[in-house]
Amino acid sequence: MPPPRTRGTALRHRLAELRGPDVPAKALDARALAALAANPGCERRAILDGAGVNKAVLADALGSPSAFGQSQFAFMRGNAFEARVKADGGAELLRLVHEKLDTVAEPPTRARVPELTAVGPEGRAARTALALREATEAAAWTLLDHPMLALDVAGSPAFLEPDAVVVHPDGSWTVVEIKSFPMLDGSADPAKVGAAARQSAVYVLALEEVAARLEPVPRVRTRVLLVCPKDFSNLPTASAVDVRKQRAVTSRQLARLTRIEDIADTLPEGTCFAPDRPTAELTAAVESVPATYAPECLAACELAFHCRDRSRASGAVTALGRSLRAELGDLTTIDEVLAAAHGEAGDPDDPAVAALRRAAELRAEALAHHAEGPYSERGILDAHPDELRSRQGVLGDTRPEGAPCR
């Protein structure tokens, strides 16, 4: 007799059905998790990421291919730089950690580099937790190369793999993020640094879950080490990045995510996101899950072009940006906004409606003044020729001197 199906086993079976029985699952990495936390209201991304659906392949099957992703050249360059940083047992990496984050400790003349291989992500996560506990008890510099961490996301475990985690002699833990974009004169592109900080904050949250199971609880440092190439060379340099703000925001947003099993229960029977399904059937399956599109999705989600087309077709105000959506309150479509501005709908006591109507009045006054002003069509036709000549500079006449007027 087969063993009884537990709640976790039933959820994994359901997600496998959504993904497609023969489709391998795509692991949810920290970059995708940070993007998901930045848009917690998007149930479509939550269920697709939770089920391990490859959204880039899905976008191609829907006819809206995505330009989102990393080029092969950048991927190879990043791997080569990371290998250089970790060469010789991570000597250079530990030197940077000591220099930027822990100068009071003894210099890392020698470090422990435990073996973290195991079967499957669950096995690797358990092996990483054991290595972290042993390194904390040893009170010595320890480098964990590509450890595996587990983080509960909307009721489903997500397995994350940071570039490195360093255990200090005092038993504290530091996340190390290695990027291939350059650091010029000690500073890097703020947008790229911000993305790296949000990604590192996810790793900090996952480490805190591991630390909470130990006694005494080790300190997980909220200042991470960002390692980048120095100027235009391939030499590594580093900077300490405080991720307390990103950690707090990510933790709050992850807590707001609707549980994946709750989303799955609302889907029609037979829903499947396998890319080999007919386009009409696949489109219906994707549309059965509510999405919350915003222009920021173009830089973070492979389905952004598909969702943007649907958002524009429905006239949703989210297509114009989250800040505008927040200011419009209960007005969710452009038609509702125009109707409220023209006084055809909406509660006059609603601040958003009142502001729209006042803006519409000001616009009407400005257009009326322009229509009757000296530079309106009627004003120009009625003007004296001498007066017209005096206006040429204001009207923008750019003819060379002496050139005929056409």
Salt bridges, closest charged atoms under 4 A:
GLU17 OE2 - HIS13 NE2 2.95
GLU17 OE1 - ARG14 NH1 3.92
ASP49 OD2 - ARG45 NE 2.94
ASP49 OD1 - LYS55 NZ 2.55
GLU82 OE2 - LYS86 NZ 2.73
GLU82 OE2 - HIS146 NE2 2.52
GLU92 OE2 - ARG95 NH2 2.60
GLU99 OE1 - ARG95 NH1 2.79
GLU99 OE2 - LYS100 NZ 3.75
ASP102 OD2 - HIS168 ND1 2.87
ASP102 OD2 - ARG221 NH2 3.54
ASP145 OD1 - LYS86 NZ 2.52
GLU161 OE2 - ARG124 NH2 3.38
GLU161 OE2 - HIS146 ND1 3.38
ASP170 OD2 - ARG219 NH2 3.97
ASP170 OD2 - ARG221 NH2 3.44
GLU177 OE2 - LYS179 NZ 3.20
GLU208 OE2 - ARG247 NE 2.97
ASP242 OD2 - ARG244 NH2 2.73
GLU261 OE1 - ARG7 NE 3.07
GLU261 OE2 - ARG259 NH2 2.79
GLU281 OE2 - ARG277 NH1 2.59
GLU287 OE1 - ARG44 NH2 3.68
GLU287 OE2 - HIS306 NE2 2.89
GLU287 OE2 - ARG310 NE 3.43
GLU296 OE1 - ARG322 NH1 3.55
GLU302 OE1 - LYS55 NZ 3.60
GLU361 OE1 - ARG358 NH1 3.46
ASP386 OD2 - HIS384 ND1 3.72
ASP386 OD1 - ARG389 NH2 2.05
GLU387 OE2 - ARG391 NH2 2.45
ASP397 OD2 - ARG399 NH2 2.93
